[in-house]
Amino acid sequence: MKKRGFTLIELIGIVVIIGLILLVAVPTINNVIERSEENKKQEALNNIYMATENYLMANYDEYSSLDNIGASEYIYVMDLINQQYMDIDELNPNDDESFDSKDVVKVTRNEDNTFSYELTVIE
């Protein structure tokens, strides 16, 4: 009588092959997820910086000190939200929490007359 099924050796071989596939696939999947999260964070920061730039252009007379190279000003994120330069539902990409009154964007004039932006917290 002939038995149907797999031998123990065949089952061990299948388990080893699946293990090798997982050994290669899991780190690759983790890298894709990490890159995706980093891209999402960078996109959120870019949106905040663009809103800051738009706000700054509309209210530049209040920030005339930025005419000087190396000068810095702080723009409150809540001002950006209240004046509808940003969506109220947007979260802080640094901690995935809602913005509060301590969150600011530091705007600095560079030597090449461009601006740099940094999302930070004022204590």
N, CA, C and O atoms as CSV, one atom per row, in Angstrom:
chain,resi,resn,atom,element,x,y,z
A,1,MET,N,N,0.829,-1.167,0.000
A,1,MET,CA,C,0.000,0.000,0.000
A,1,MET,C,C,0.886,1.247,0.000
A,1,MET,O,O,1.855,1.332,0.754
A,2,LYS,N,N,0.546,2.194,-0.839
A,2,LYS,CA,C,1.320,3.407,-0.996
A,2,LYS,C,C,0.713,4.514,-0.140
A,2,LYS,O,O,-0.486,4.784,-0.203
A,3,LYS,N,N,1.575,5.153,0.668
A,3,LYS,CA,C,1.099,6.249,1.509
A,3,LYS,C,C,1.256,7.571,0.776
A,3,LYS,O,O,2.218,7.787,0.039
A,4,ARG,N,N,0.286,8.446,0.996
A,4,ARG,CA,C,0.360,9.778,0.410
A,4,ARG,C,C,0.848,10.752,1.476
A,4,ARG,O,O,0.586,10.553,2.662
A,5,GLY,N,N,1.568,11.823,1.058
A,5,GLY,CA,C,2.049,12.845,1.986
A,5,GLY,C,C,3.521,13.112,1.793
A,5,GLY,O,O,4.167,12.563,0.900
A,6,PHE,N,N,4.036,13.977,2.660
A,6,PHE,CA,C,5.428,14.374,2.581
A,6,PHE,C,C,6.241,13.647,3.633
A,6,PHE,O,O,5.743,13.309,4.707
A,7,THR,N,N,7.501,13.414,3.305
A,7,THR,CA,C,8.398,12.829,4.297
A,7,THR,C,C,8.907,13.955,5.197
A,7,THR,O,O,8.752,15.133,4.878
A,8,LEU,N,N,9.501,13.589,6.301
A,8,LEU,CA,C,10.050,14.567,7.234
A,8,LEU,C,C,11.132,15.406,6.568
A,8,LEU,O,O,11.202,16.612,6.806
A,9,ILE,N,N,11.960,14.810,5.757
A,9,ILE,CA,C,13.032,15.524,5.055
A,9,ILE,C,C,12.435,16.580,4.122
A,9,ILE,O,O,12.939,17.701,4.053
A,10,GLU,N,N,11.385,16.235,3.419
A,10,GLU,CA,C,10.743,17.185,2.506
A,10,GLU,C,C,10.144,18.360,3.282
A,10,GLU,O,O,10.260,19.506,2.848
A,11,LEU,N,N,9.520,18.094,4.396
A,11,LEU,CA,C,8.949,19.165,5.212
A,11,LEU,C,C,10.037,20.093,5.764
A,11,LEU,O,O,9.876,21.313,5.776
A,12,ILE,N,N,11.151,19.496,6.222
A,12,ILE,CA,C,12.265,20.312,6.724
A,12,ILE,C,C,12.818,21.178,5.599
A,12,ILE,O,O,13.147,22.342,5.826
A,13,GLY,N,N,12.923,20.639,4.411
A,13,GLY,CA,C,13.406,21.405,3.254
A,13,GLY,C,C,12.497,22.586,2.947
A,13,GLY,O,O,12.972,23.686,2.667
A,14,ILE,N,N,11.201,22.359,3.000
A,14,ILE,CA,C,10.250,23.449,2.735
A,14,ILE,C,C,10.374,24.537,3.796
A,14,ILE,O,O,10.361,25.725,3.475
A,15,VAL,N,N,10.495,24.130,5.061
A,15,VAL,CA,C,10.638,25.103,6.144
A,15,VAL,C,C,11.928,25.914,5.976
A,15,VAL,O,O,11.928,27.122,6.212
A,16,VAL,N,N,13.016,25.272,5.575
A,16,VAL,CA,C,14.286,25.970,5.364
A,16,VAL,C,C,14.156,26.968,4.214
A,16,VAL,O,O,14.637,28.095,4.327
A,17,ILE,N,N,13.526,26.583,3.131
A,17,ILE,CA,C,13.342,27.484,1.988
A,17,ILE,C,C,12.490,28.688,2.387
A,17,ILE,O,O,12.828,29.821,2.042
A,18,ILE,N,N,11.412,28.466,3.094
A,18,ILE,CA,C,10.562,29.577,3.552
A,18,ILE,C,C,11.349,30.493,4.491
A,18,ILE,O,O,11.224,31.716,4.417
A,19,GLY,N,N,12.152,29.906,5.365
A,19,GLY,CA,C,12.978,30.693,6.276
A,19,GLY,C,C,13.966,31.576,5.526
A,19,GLY,O,O,14.163,32.735,5.891
A,20,LEU,N,N,14.591,31.037,4.477
A,20,LEU,CA,C,15.530,31.823,3.678
A,20,LEU,C,C,14.822,32.965,2.953
A,20,LEU,O,O,15.352,34.073,2.869
A,21,ILE,N,N,13.636,32.697,2.434
A,21,ILE,CA,C,12.865,33.749,1.766
A,21,ILE,C,C,12.524,34.861,2.758
A,21,ILE,O,O,12.645,36.042,2.432
A,22,LEU,N,N,12.100,34.491,3.958
A,22,LEU,CA,C,11.784,35.492,4.982
A,22,LEU,C,C,13.027,36.267,5.416
A,22,LEU,O,O,12.952,37.462,5.700
A,23,LEU,N,N,14.161,35.585,5.465
A,23,LEU,CA,C,15.417,36.222,5.856
A,23,LEU,C,C,15.780,37.345,4.891
A,23,LEU,O,O,16.358,38.352,5.300
A,24,VAL,N,N,15.453,37.182,3.637
A,24,VAL,CA,C,15.728,38.207,2.635
A,24,VAL,C,C,14.604,39.246,2.588
A,24,VAL,O,O,14.878,40.438,2.450
A,25,ALA,N,N,13.361,38.818,2.700
A,25,ALA,CA,C,12.221,39.704,2.479
A,25,ALA,C,C,11.962,40.664,3.641
A,25,ALA,O,O,11.648,41.831,3.405
A,26,VAL,N,N,12.083,40.212,4.868
A,26,VAL,CA,C,11.726,41.041,6.031
A,26,VAL,C,C,12.577,42.317,6.118
A,26,VAL,O,O,12.007,43.394,6.293
A,27,PRO,N,N,13.917,42.250,6.005
A,27,PRO,CA,C,14.684,43.509,6.056
A,27,PRO,C,C,14.330,44.462,4.906
A,27,PRO,O,O,14.301,45.679,5.091
A,28,THR,N,N,14.067,43.916,3.747
A,28,THR,CA,C,13.697,44.754,2.607
A,28,THR,C,C,12.378,45.463,2.868
A,28,THR,O,O,12.250,46.658,2.598
A,29,ILE,N,N,11.419,44.753,3.379
A,29,ILE,CA,C,10.112,45.346,3.695
A,29,ILE,C,C,10.265,46.412,4.776
A,29,ILE,O,O,9.648,47.473,4.688
A,30,ASN,N,N,11.083,46.139,5.800
A,30,ASN,CA,C,11.317,47.130,6.855
A,30,ASN,C,C,11.953,48.395,6.296
A,30,ASN,O,O,11.583,49.498,6.700
A,31,ASN,N,N,12.906,48.257,5.368
A,31,ASN,CA,C,13.540,49.429,4.759
A,31,ASN,C,C,12.533,50.256,3.962
A,31,ASN,O,O,12.566,51.486,4.005
A,32,VAL,N,N,11.648,49.590,3.242
A,32,VAL,CA,C,10.630,50.294,2.468
A,32,VAL,C,C,9.703,51.069,3.407
A,32,VAL,O,O,9.352,52.215,3.124
A,33,ILE,N,N,9.312,50.461,4.501
A,33,ILE,CA,C,8.430,51.128,5.469
A,33,ILE,C,C,9.135,52.333,6.088
A,33,ILE,O,O,8.532,53.399,6.208
A,34,GLU,N,N,10.398,52.183,6.482
A,34,GLU,CA,C,11.146,53.285,7.089
A,34,GLU,C,C,11.310,54.445,6.108
A,34,GLU,O,O,11.136,55.604,6.484
A,35,ARG,N,N,11.644,54.139,4.848
A,35,ARG,CA,C,11.785,55.190,3.840
A,35,ARG,C,C,10.455,55.900,3.596
A,35,ARG,O,O,10.418,57.115,3.402
A,36,SER,N,N,9.379,55.142,3.606
A,36,SER,CA,C,8.057,55.726,3.406
A,36,SER,C,C,7.711,56.682,4.542
A,36,SER,O,O,7.189,57.770,4.296
A,37,GLU,N,N,7.992,56.293,5.772
A,37,GLU,CA,C,7.721,57.149,6.922
A,37,GLU,C,C,8.587,58.407,6.887
A,37,GLU,O,O,8.118,59.496,7.217
A,38,GLU,N,N,9.845,58.257,6.489
A,38,GLU,CA,C,10.738,59.414,6.400
A,38,GLU,C,C,10.267,60.371,5.297
A,38,GLU,O,O,10.305,61.589,5.474
A,39,ASN,N,N,9.827,59.825,4.166
A,39,ASN,CA,C,9.304,60.667,3.088
A,39,ASN,C,C,8.040,61.404,3.517
A,39,ASN,O,O,7.843,62.567,3.166
A,40,LYS,N,N,7.192,60.724,4.272
A,40,LYS,CA,C,5.965,61.353,4.772
A,40,LYS,C,C,6.298,62.505,5.715
A,40,LYS,O,O,5.677,63.565,5.642
A,41,LYS,N,N,7.268,62.304,6.594
A,41,LYS,CA,C,7.686,63.350,7.525
A,41,LYS,C,C,8.275,64.531,6.759
A,41,LYS,O,O,7.965,65.683,7.063
A,42,GLN,N,N,9.125,64.252,5.766
A,42,GLN,CA,C,9.745,65.328,5.000
A,42,GLN,C,C,8.706,66.104,4.203
A,42,GLN,O,O,8.811,67.323,4.073
A,43,GLU,N,N,7.711,65.417,3.671
A,43,GLU,CA,C,6.635,66.086,2.941
A,43,GLU,C,C,5.831,67.001,3.868
A,43,GLU,O,O,5.471,68.114,3.486
A,44,ALA,N,N,5.553,66.532,5.078
A,44,ALA,CA,C,4.825,67.361,6.049
A,44,ALA,C,C,5.646,68.595,6.421
A,44,ALA,O,O,5.102,69.695,6.516
A,45,LEU,N,N,6.951,68.420,6.631
A,45,LEU,CA,C,7.810,69.567,6.943
A,45,LEU,C,C,7.837,70.556,5.778
A,45,LEU,O,O,7.778,71.767,5.991
A,46,ASN,N,N,7.924,70.050,4.559
A,46,ASN,CA,C,7.922,70.928,3.389
A,46,ASN,C,C,6.622,71.718,3.297
A,46,ASN,O,O,6.637,72.898,2.945
A,47,ASN,N,N,5.498,71.076,3.610
A,47,ASN,CA,C,4.211,71.784,3.602
A,47,ASN,C,C,4.187,72.900,4.646
A,47,ASN,O,O,3.685,73.993,4.385
A,48,ILE,N,N,4.729,72.617,5.820
A,48,ILE,CA,C,4.783,73.625,6.887
A,48,ILE,C,C,5.688,74.781,6.467
A,48,ILE,O,O,5.352,75.946,6.679
A,49,TYR,N,N,6.836,74.458,5.873
A,49,TYR,CA,C,7.767,75.500,5.451
A,49,TYR,C,C,7.182,76.336,4.311
A,49,TYR,O,O,7.423,77.541,4.241
A,50,MET,N,N,6.425,75.712,3.429
A,50,MET,CA,C,5.789,76.456,2.350
A,50,MET,C,C,4.712,77.393,2.911
A,50,MET,O,O,4.583,78.534,2.468
A,51,ALA,N,N,3.949,76.905,3.882
A,51,ALA,CA,C,2.948,77.753,4.533
A,51,ALA,C,C,3.632,78.918,5.235
A,51,ALA,O,O,3.131,80.042,5.208
A,52,THR,N,N,4.772,78.655,5.862
A,52,THR,CA,C,5.534,79.716,6.532
A,52,THR,C,C,6.016,80.742,5.526
A,52,THR,O,O,5.946,81.945,5.778
A,53,GLU,N,N,6.499,80.278,4.399
A,53,GLU,CA,C,6.976,81.194,3.367
A,53,GLU,C,C,5.840,82.065,2.832
A,53,GLU,O,O,6.019,83.266,2.629
A,54,ASN,N,N,4.688,81.469,2.607
A,54,ASN,CA,C,3.523,82.237,2.151
A,54,ASN,C,C,3.102,83.271,3.196
A,54,ASN,O,O,2.807,84.419,2.862
A,55,TYR,N,N,3.077,82.855,4.448
A,55,TYR,CA,C,2.731,83.770,5.550
A,55,TYR,C,C,3.743,84.914,5.612
A,55,TYR,O,O,3.370,86.077,5.766
A,56,LEU,N,N,5.018,84.572,5.491
A,56,LEU,CA,C,6.074,85.569,5.562
A,56,LEU,C,C,5.955,86.577,4.417
A,56,LEU,O,O,6.148,87.776,4.623
A,57,MET,N,N,5.644,86.105,3.239
A,57,MET,CA,C,5.495,87.005,2.092
A,57,MET,C,C,4.312,87.956,2.289
A,57,MET,O,O,4.385,89.128,1.918
A,58,ALA,N,N,3.236,87.456,2.866
A,58,ALA,CA,C,2.051,88.294,3.076
A,58,ALA,C,C,2.235,89.277,4.226
A,58,ALA,O,O,1.573,90.314,4.267
A,59,ASN,N,N,3.129,88.959,5.161
A,59,ASN,CA,C,3.302,89.795,6.362
A,59,ASN,C,C,4.745,90.257,6.530
A,59,ASN,O,O,5.212,90.430,7.656
A,60,TYR,N,N,5.443,90.455,5.437
A,60,TYR,CA,C,6.884,90.725,5.515
A,60,TYR,C,C,7.206,92.017,6.253
A,60,TYR,O,O,8.265,92.127,6.871
A,61,ASP,N,N,6.310,92.992,6.198
A,61,ASP,CA,C,6.580,94.258,6.890
A,61,ASP,C,C,6.733,94.067,8.395
A,61,ASP,O,O,7.394,94.872,9.052
A,62,GLU,N,N,6.136,93.020,8.948
A,62,GLU,CA,C,6.280,92.723,10.381
A,62,GLU,C,C,7.608,92.043,10.693
A,62,GLU,O,O,8.009,91.963,11.854
A,63,TYR,N,N,8.292,91.554,9.659
A,63,TYR,CA,C,9.531,90.796,9.852
A,63,TYR,C,C,10.670,91.449,9.079
A,63,TYR,O,O,11.463,90.756,8.441
A,64,SER,N,N,10.758,92.753,9.130
A,64,SER,CA,C,11.767,93.487,8.365
A,64,SER,C,C,13.185,93.195,8.843
A,64,SER,O,O,14.139,93.457,8.111
A,65,SER,N,N,13.349,92.665,10.040
A,65,SER,CA,C,14.693,92.320,10.513
A,65,SER,C,C,15.314,91.224,9.652
A,65,SER,O,O,16.532,91.043,9.665
A,66,LEU,N,N,14.489,90.493,8.907
A,66,LEU,CA,C,15.008,89.439,8.034
A,66,LEU,C,C,15.706,89.997,6.799
A,66,LEU,O,O,16.214,89.232,5.979
A,67,ASP,N,N,15.738,91.326,6.658
A,67,ASP,CA,C,16.497,91.924,5.563
A,67,ASP,C,C,17.993,91.745,5.780
A,67,ASP,O,O,18.770,91.808,4.827
A,68,ASN,N,N,18.403,91.523,7.028
A,68,ASN,CA,C,19.817,91.382,7.363
A,68,ASN,C,C,20.252,89.926,7.295
A,68,ASN,O,O,19.553,89.037,7.781
A,69,ILE,N,N,21.395,89.690,6.697
A,69,ILE,CA,C,21.936,88.330,6.592
A,69,ILE,C,C,22.225,87.803,7.994
A,69,ILE,O,O,22.821,88.496,8.818
A,70,GLY,N,N,21.804,86.593,8.250
A,70,GLY,CA,C,22.008,85.955,9.545
A,70,GLY,C,C,20.891,86.220,10.539
A,70,GLY,O,O,20.863,85.624,11.616
A,71,ALA,N,N,19.974,87.107,10.187
A,71,ALA,CA,C,18.869,87.424,11.097
A,71,ALA,C,C,17.882,86.263,11.157
A,71,ALA,O,O,17.701,85.538,10.178
A,72,SER,N,N,17.255,86.097,12.300
A,72,SER,CA,C,16.271,85.030,12.500
A,72,SER,C,C,14.999,85.597,13.100
A,72,SER,O,O,15.030,86.568,13.855
A,73,GLU,N,N,13.915,84.995,12.764
A,73,GLU,CA,C,12.607,85.328,13.338
A,73,GLU,C,C,11.873,84.019,13.609
A,73,GLU,O,O,12.122,83.003,12.960
A,74,TYR,N,N,10.974,84.063,14.573
A,74,TYR,CA,C,10.150,82.903,14.888
A,74,TYR,C,C,8.712,83.184,14.472
A,74,TYR,O,O,8.145,84.221,14.817
A,75,ILE,N,N,8.133,82.253,13.731
A,75,ILE,CA,C,6.738,82.362,13.331
A,75,ILE,C,C,5.993,81.216,13.998
A,75,ILE,O,O,6.341,80.048,13.823
A,76,TYR,N,N,4.979,81.559,14.753
A,76,TYR,CA,C,4.224,80.549,15.492
A,76,TYR,C,C,3.346,79.738,14.540
A,76,TYR,O,O,2.666,80.294,13.678
A,77,VAL,N,N,3.373,78.433,14.706
A,77,VAL,CA,C,2.576,77.541,13.864
A,77,VAL,C,C,1.092,77.816,14.073
A,77,VAL,O,O,0.305,77.694,13.135
A,78,MET,N,N,0.703,78.180,15.276
A,78,MET,CA,C,-0.708,78.486,15.529
A,78,MET,C,C,-1.169,79.697,14.715
A,78,MET,O,O,-2.332,79.767,14.317
A,79,ASP,N,N,-0.259,80.656,14.465
A,79,ASP,CA,C,-0.606,81.776,13.582
A,79,ASP,C,C,-0.865,81.285,12.162
A,79,ASP,O,O,-1.787,81.750,11.491
A,80,LEU,N,N,-0.044,80.342,11.716
A,80,LEU,CA,C,-0.235,79.768,10.373
A,80,LEU,C,C,-1.582,79.059,10.269
A,80,LEU,O,O,-2.258,79.131,9.243
A,81,ILE,N,N,-1.957,78.376,11.343
A,81,ILE,CA,C,-3.235,77.649,11.355
A,81,ILE,C,C,-4.397,78.634,11.466
A,81,ILE,O,O,-5.373,78.532,10.722
A,82,ASN,N,N,-4.295,79.581,12.387
A,82,ASN,CA,C,-5.388,80.541,12.601
A,82,ASN,C,C,-5.661,81.403,11.377
A,82,ASN,O,O,-6.805,81.777,11.119
A,83,GLN,N,N,-4.615,81.719,10.626
A,83,GLN,CA,C,-4.793,82.539,9.429
A,83,GLN,C,C,-4.930,81.693,8.164
A,83,GLN,O,O,-4.830,82.198,7.046
A,84,GLN,N,N,-5.159,80.407,8.365
A,84,GLN,CA,C,-5.490,79.442,7.315
A,84,GLN,C,C,-4.397,79.260,6.263
A,84,GLN,O,O,-4.686,79.038,5.087
A,85,TYR,N,N,-3.158,79.355,6.690
A,85,TYR,CA,C,-2.054,78.986,5.818
A,85,TYR,C,C,-1.786,77.488,5.906
A,85,TYR,O,O,-1.149,76.898,5.034
A,86,MET,N,N,-2.294,76.885,6.993
A,86,MET,CA,C,-2.156,75.442,7.214
A,86,MET,C,C,-3.494,74.884,7.656
A,86,MET,O,O,-4.353,75.604,8.166
A,87,ASP,N,N,-3.650,73.585,7.448
A,87,ASP,CA,C,-4.857,72.895,7.881
A,87,ASP,C,C,-4.792,72.662,9.390
A,87,ASP,O,O,-3.742,72.301,9.921
A,88,ILE,N,N,-5.898,72.867,10.064
A,88,ILE,CA,C,-5.939,72.707,11.524
A,88,ILE,C,C,-5.697,71.254,11.953
A,88,ILE,O,O,-5.253,71.006,13.073
A,89,ASP,N,N,-5.987,70.302,11.070
A,89,ASP,CA,C,-5.829,68.889,11.408
A,89,ASP,C,C,-4.407,68.375,11.216
A,89,ASP,O,O,-4.115,67.221,11.530
A,90,GLU,N,N,-3.527,69.220,10.706
A,90,GLU,CA,C,-2.159,68.768,10.461
A,90,GLU,C,C,-1.454,68.503,11.784
A,90,GLU,O,O,-1.623,69.240,12.755
A,91,LEU,N,N,-0.657,67.432,11.804
A,91,LEU,CA,C,0.065,67.045,13.018
A,91,LEU,C,C,1.532,67.418,12.897
A,91,LEU,O,O,2.075,67.528,11.798
A,92,ASN,N,N,2.158,67.611,14.043
A,92,ASN,CA,C,3.582,67.886,14.084
A,92,ASN,C,C,4.328,66.631,13.630
A,92,ASN,O,O,4.194,65.586,14.268
A,93,PRO,N,N,5.105,66.699,12.553
A,93,PRO,CA,C,5.788,65.496,12.066
A,93,PRO,C,C,6.895,65.010,12.985
A,93,PRO,O,O,7.354,63.876,12.851
A,94,ASN,N,N,7.330,65.846,13.914
A,94,ASN,CA,C,8.385,65.425,14.838
A,94,ASN,C,C,7.880,64.493,15.932
A,94,ASN,O,O,8.625,63.641,16.416
A,95,ASP,N,N,6.601,64.653,16.328
A,95,ASP,CA,C,6.074,63.809,17.401
A,95,ASP,C,C,4.664,63.283,17.129
A,95,ASP,O,O,4.071,62.635,17.991
A,96,ASP,N,N,4.126,63.556,15.945
A,96,ASP,CA,C,2.787,63.105,15.541
A,96,ASP,C,C,1.694,63.533,16.518
A,96,ASP,O,O,0.721,62.809,16.727
A,97,GLU,N,N,1.861,64.713,17.113
A,97,GLU,CA,C,0.855,65.271,18.008
A,97,GLU,C,C,0.356,66.578,17.410
A,97,GLU,O,O,0.957,67.111,16.477
A,98,SER,N,N,-0.736,67.088,17.947
A,98,SER,CA,C,-1.268,68.365,17.487
A,98,SER,C,C,-0.306,69.487,17.856
A,98,SER,O,O,0.413,69.410,18.852
A,99,PHE,N,N,-0.309,70.526,17.034
A,99,PHE,CA,C,0.529,71.684,17.330
A,99,PHE,C,C,-0.045,72.434,18.526
A,99,PHE,O,O,-1.256,72.438,18.748
A,100,ASP,N,N,0.838,73.066,19.291
A,100,ASP,CA,C,0.382,73.907,20.391
A,100,ASP,C,C,1.074,75.263,20.304
A,100,ASP,O,O,1.775,75.543,19.331
A,101,SER,N,N,0.884,76.090,21.300
A,101,SER,CA,C,1.377,77.466,21.252
A,101,SER,C,C,2.896,77.580,21.355
A,101,SER,O,O,3.437,78.672,21.185
A,102,LYS,N,N,3.588,76.494,21.625
A,102,LYS,CA,C,5.049,76.528,21.742
A,102,LYS,C,C,5.751,76.165,20.432
A,102,LYS,O,O,6.960,76.359,20.305
A,103,ASP,N,N,5.008,75.642,19.465
A,103,ASP,CA,C,5.609,75.223,18.200
A,103,ASP,C,C,5.815,76.427,17.300
A,103,ASP,O,O,4.891,77.202,17.056
A,104,VAL,N,N,7.046,76.575,16.806
A,104,VAL,CA,C,7.391,77.699,15.939
A,104,VAL,C,C,8.236,77.206,14.771
A,104,VAL,O,O,8.824,76.126,14.803
A,105,VAL,N,N,8.271,78.037,13.750
A,105,VAL,CA,C,9.194,77.819,12.642
A,105,VAL,C,C,10.224,78.936,12.724
A,105,VAL,O,O,9.885,80.117,12.658
A,106,LYS,N,N,11.475,78.549,12.869
A,106,LYS,CA,C,12.566,79.522,12.908
A,106,LYS,C,C,12.973,79.811,11.465
A,106,LYS,O,O,13.357,78.904,10.726
A,107,VAL,N,N,12.886,81.072,11.076
A,107,VAL,CA,C,13.248,81.501,9.722
A,107,VAL,C,C,14.546,82.287,9.824
A,107,VAL,O,O,14.645,83.236,10.601
A,108,THR,N,N,15.533,81.894,9.043
A,108,THR,CA,C,16.839,82.554,9.059
A,108,THR,C,C,17.230,82.948,7.636
A,108,THR,O,O,17.091,82.152,6.707
A,109,ARG,N,N,17.724,84.190,7.468
A,109,ARG,CA,C,18.222,84.605,6.153
A,109,ARG,C,C,19.659,84.112,6.019
A,109,ARG,O,O,20.505,84.373,6.874
A,110,ASN,N,N,19.914,83.398,4.934
A,110,ASN,CA,C,21.241,82.855,4.663
A,110,ASN,C,C,22.105,83.877,3.939
A,110,ASN,O,O,21.616,84.917,3.498
A,111,GLU,N,N,23.390,83.573,3.821
A,111,GLU,CA,C,24.319,84.479,3.149
A,111,GLU,C,C,24.001,84.651,1.670
A,111,GLU,O,O,24.345,85.677,1.082
A,112,ASP,N,N,23.352,83.664,1.062
A,112,ASP,CA,C,23.006,83.771,-0.357
A,112,ASP,C,C,21.608,84.376,-0.557
A,112,ASP,O,O,21.011,84.250,-1.627
A,113,ASN,N,N,21.100,85.036,0.495
A,113,ASN,CA,C,19.799,85.721,0.495
A,113,ASN,C,C,18.606,84.785,0.342
A,113,ASN,O,O,17.529,85.222,-0.063
A,114,THR,N,N,18.777,83.534,0.652
A,114,THR,CA,C,17.651,82.613,0.730
A,114,THR,C,C,17.288,82.463,2.200
A,114,THR,O,O,18.009,82.928,3.083
A,115,PHE,N,N,16.175,81.816,2.445
A,115,PHE,CA,C,15.751,81.575,3.823
A,115,PHE,C,C,15.887,80.091,4.144
A,115,PHE,O,O,15.680,79.234,3.284
A,116,SER,N,N,16.234,79.805,5.380
A,116,SER,CA,C,16.184,78.417,5.860
A,116,SER,C,C,15.124,78.364,6.952
A,116,SER,O,O,14.882,79.337,7.666
A,117,TYR,N,N,14.504,77.200,7.055
A,117,TYR,CA,C,13.396,77.014,7.994
A,117,TYR,C,C,13.697,75.824,8.885
A,117,TYR,O,O,14.289,74.832,8.459
A,118,GLU,N,N,13.268,75.953,10.150
A,118,GLU,CA,C,13.437,74.859,11.101
A,118,GLU,C,C,12.234,74.847,12.031
A,118,GLU,O,O,11.930,75.842,12.689
A,119,LEU,N,N,11.550,73.697,12.076
A,119,LEU,CA,C,10.440,73.533,12.996
A,119,LEU,C,C,11.005,73.199,14.372
A,119,LEU,O,O,11.751,72.232,14.524
A,120,THR,N,N,10.653,73.990,15.360
A,120,THR,CA,C,11.212,73.801,16.690
A,120,THR,C,C,10.175,74.179,17.742
A,120,THR,O,O,9.040,74.533,17.421
A,121,VAL,N,N,10.587,74.097,18.997
A,121,VAL,CA,C,9.704,74.420,20.117
A,121,VAL,C,C,10.363,75.514,20.940
A,121,VAL,O,O,11.558,75.449,21.228
A,122,ILE,N,N,9.580,76.522,21.318
A,122,ILE,CA,C,10.063,77.583,22.201
A,122,ILE,C,C,9.614,77.247,23.615
A,122,ILE,O,O,8.437,76.977,23.858
A,123,GLU,N,N,10.529,77.267,24.509
A,123,GLU,CA,C,10.207,76.994,25.924
A,123,GLU,C,C,9.931,78.261,26.661
A,123,GLU,O,O,9.644,78.229,27.857
